[in-house]
Amino acid sequence: MTSANLSLTAAGDSLGRLGRKAAWMRLFRRHAQWLFCLPAIVFVAMFFGYPIVQNVVMGFQEYGVSTFYSGEAPWVGLANYVTTFSSHLFTTTLVNTALFTIGSISFQFVIGLALALFFKRAFPLSGFLRSLLLLPWLLPLIASSAVWKWMLDQESGVLNQFLGLFGVDPVPWLVDPTLALIGVIGVNIWLGIPFNVAILYSGLQAVPRELYEAGSLDGAIGWKAFRHITWPSIRSVVSVVLVLGVVYTLKVVDIILGLTGGGPANSTQTLATNAYNKSFVEFNFGEGAAISNVLIVVSLVFAMVYLSISRREAHE
């Protein structure tokens, strides 16, 4: 082979290597974003995806204590769901969950919005007082429930001692089936107010001051300013706060268990606490998983609403 042919062959090999390298670089650039997302994808799949899939499968199995010894969980199909839906306790927990969620979210939002509007006005120590509002959000929930259980105690509770100064008889806040759910809702309202204040206050801060100045020229002050300027400007923030509040409230377990344990007479039993009791008190993991799956579906509906709102905000 002549030197000219050798040179042409070497040049061809070099061009081939460059072409392959360029192709690999284009492929890398095209899929580099997925490489950066890979750790997050692996984390979500391991700690969220796998438990959810396992919980769904468990809902169709007879999964009990014996399963841990034998390793066998017979497939029972929809039997766990039939047992769950036909139980009188399911209706009670469904109603309690609805009352607990609606009552908590309504008062949390109204009080949170009022406080956010109050702190929007500049005054001395406003930042310090706003930071104190976050204290219930920072405390461990089980610690908060223990303190509130002591405060609401019928005999030695601080609240009943205070009411006693005005001649009011001790109120059985947590031991009366007609009052227990109200007491639990009250504690959850106290815990949820900081979240509402923080998010709504951020939304109020984003409203341009020029809108209020322009509106005042047309007589839009006070309630009119709130109705025609403030509320339309924070409507998307309000939607997010309400949806996230519902999702968080649906899965509340520790506060209820710490205050009443689901009693008295199942008057504070919710879907979340019922699933906990089935799984970790009665060790009937199949029925517990079935109830949890119902709760997952309900939460998923509100999660889809949240994603829809977020996407609409991005396009706007």
N, C-alpha and C positions, 0 to 999 in steps of 0.2 A: 504494500500500500504506500502510495506516495505521500510526501509531507503535506501536499495540498488537501488530499483526502483526510488525513489525520486532523488537520486544522478544522476542516468542515465538520468532522464528527465531534470533535471537542466543543466546537461552538454550538452544535445542535444539542449536545448533552447539557451544556451550560444554560441554554435557553429553556430546555425542558425543566431543569431544576428551578429556574426563576419563575417559570409559568406555574409549576406546582406550588412553589412558595407563595406566589401571589394568590393562587386559588385558596390555599389554606388561610391566608390573611383575610381574604374576603369572607370566608366561612366563619372565622373567629369574630370579625367585627359584627357579622350578622347575628351571631348567637352569644355575644359577650354579655348582653344584658341578662340572659338566663343564668350565666355563670355567677353573676353577682347576686341573683335571686335564689340561687341554689341552697345556701345555708338556711334562709328563711323558709323555703319550701320543705326542706328536710325537717326543720323544727316543727312546723305546723303539722306535717304528716305524722310525725312521731308522737307529739304530745296533744294533738287535737283530733286529727283524722283517725288514727288507729283507735283511741278510746271510744269515739263516736260509733265507728263501724262495729267494734266489739260490743258496745251497748245495744246497738240495733239487733245484732245476731243473738245476744243473750235474751232479748225480749221474746224470742221464739223458742227458747229452750227451758227445760226444767232444771234451772241452775240453783242448787242449794249447797248446804254445808257438805253433803256427801260427795259433791263433785270435786272438792279439793282433795279428797282421799282416793276416789276411784278414777278421777280424770274424765268421767263420762257425764255429759249433759244431754239427755234425750231431747230430741226435737219434738215440740208439742204444737207447733204451728201458731194459731191465733188463740190458743187456750188462755194464755196469760192476759191477753187483751180482753177476752170475753169475761174472765173473772174480774178484771179491773173495772170494766164498764158496767157490769151488772151489780157491783157492790154498792150498797147504800152510802158507804163512806166516800165513794168517788164523787157523787153529786154534792155532798157536803164540802169536800175539798175544792171542787170546781167553783162553787158559790163563794167560799171563803177566799179563794185566790182572786176572784173577780173583785170582791169587796175590798180586799187588802190592797190590790193594785190600784183600783180607781180612787179609793180614799187617800192612799199615800201620794199618788201622783198629783191629784187635784190640789191638795193643801201644800205639798212641796212646791209646786209650780207657782201658785198664787202668792205664797209667803216669799218665795225666792225672788219673784219678779218685783214685789213691793220693796224688798230690801235692796235689790239691784238698782231700782229707781232712786231709792233713798241715798245710796252711796255714790250715785252718779253726781250728786251735788258736792262740790268741794267744801269741806269743813275740817277743823282741826281734829286730828287723831282718826280720820276716816280710814287711812291705810292700816293703822293698828287694829281698829275694830273689825275691819274686813278680814284681817289675818286671824283674829280670834274666832271668826265664824267657821274657819276651816278646821278648828279643833275637833269637832265630832267626826269629821271625815278622816282624821289622822289616827284617832284612837282605835285600838283593836276592837272589833265588833263584839267579841265575847266579853271583853272588859266593860264595854258600854252597856251591854245587856245585864251584866251583874250589878252595876251601879243603879240602873233603872229599876231592876227588880227590887232592890232595897228601898228605893225612893217610893215605889208604888205599893209597898207592903201594906196590908190592911191594918195591922196593929202598930207597927213601929215606923212606917214610911214617913218621909219628910212631907210629902204632899198631903197626906191625911192629917198630920199634926198641924200643918198650916191651915187646912180647912177647919180643923177643930177650934181654932181661935175665933172663928165666926159661928160656932155652934153647929157645924155640919158633922153628922155622924160619919164614922169611918166607912170609906167606900171600898168594896172588894174589887179593886181594879183588875186583878189577874186571876181571881178565883171564882168569879161569877161568870157563867157561860154567856150572859147577855152583855157583859162589859169587857170581857177579856180581849176580844178582837179589837175593840176601840182602843184599849190600852196599848196593844201591840202596834196598831196603826200610828198612834201618837208618837211612840218611840221611833218608828221608822221615818216618820215625817221629820223629826228632829235630826236624824242621821242624813236625810236626803237634801235638806235645805242648802248646805254648803255647796253641793254640786250644782244646784240650780242657780245659786247666786253667782258662782264663779263663771259659768258659761253665759248666763244672761247679761252679766255686767260687761263681759268682753264684747258681746253683741251690741250693747248700748254705746260702748266707747267707739265703736266703728261707725256710728251714725254721724254724718257730717254736721258740724255746728251751724253751717250756713243754711241748712234746711230749716232749722228753728228760727234763725234770724229772718229768713224770707217769709216763713209762715206767720211770724208775729206781726208783720206788716199787714197781713190779711186777717188778723184777729185770731189766729190759731195759737192759743196759749192754754196752758193747763190741760184739761181733759181733751180739748180739741187737738192740741199738739200731739198728745199721746195717740189719739185715735187716727189721725190723718198722717202723722209723720213717724212717730216711734214704732207703732205696731207694724205697719207695712214694711218698715226697714229691717225689723228683727224677726219677721215671720219665718224665714228659713231657719234661723237659730232656734226659735221656739219649737219648730217641728223636730229638729234633731234632739233637743233636750227632752221632749216628751217621749220620743221613740226609745232613746237610750234609757230613760227613766223606767219605762215599762219593762224593757229587757232585764235591767238590773233588779227590779222589784220582783219579777216573776221567780227569780232563783234565790230569793232570800230564804235562808235556812237557819243560820246561827242565831239571829236575833230572836226568832220565834222559839227555837229550842232553849235558848238561854232564859227567856222570860216565862214561858208557859209549858214548853215541851209538847206543844200541840193541843194541850187541854185548856180548860177543863171540859170534859165530854166532847172532845174533838172540835170545840168551838173556834180554835185557832189553827186547825189542821189545814194545810194547803197542799197543792200538788207536790211542791218541793219537799216539804217535811214528810208527807206520806211516802214519797219515794225513798227518802232517807230511812224511815222506820221499817219499811218493807225490806230494804237491803241490809241495813246494819243493826237492826234490833231483832227483827224476825228472821233474818238471814234467808229470805226468799228473794234471791237476786233476780230471778226471772220476772216476777211481778214488779219488783222495784225498777228494773230496766224498762218494762213496758210503760210504767207511769213516767219515767224520765224521758222516754221517747215522745210521749204526748207533749211534755213540756218543751222538748227540743223543737218540735214542729211549730208550736205556738211562738217560741222565741225566734225561730227562723223566719216566720211571716213578718214579724216586726223588724228583723234584721234586713230583709229585702226591702221593706219600706224605707229604712234608713239609707240603704245604698241608692235607692231611687232618688231620694231627696238630695243626697250628696252629688250624684251625677247631674241632677238638674241645676244645682248651684254652680257646678263647674262650667256648664254650658252658658249659664247666665253671666 
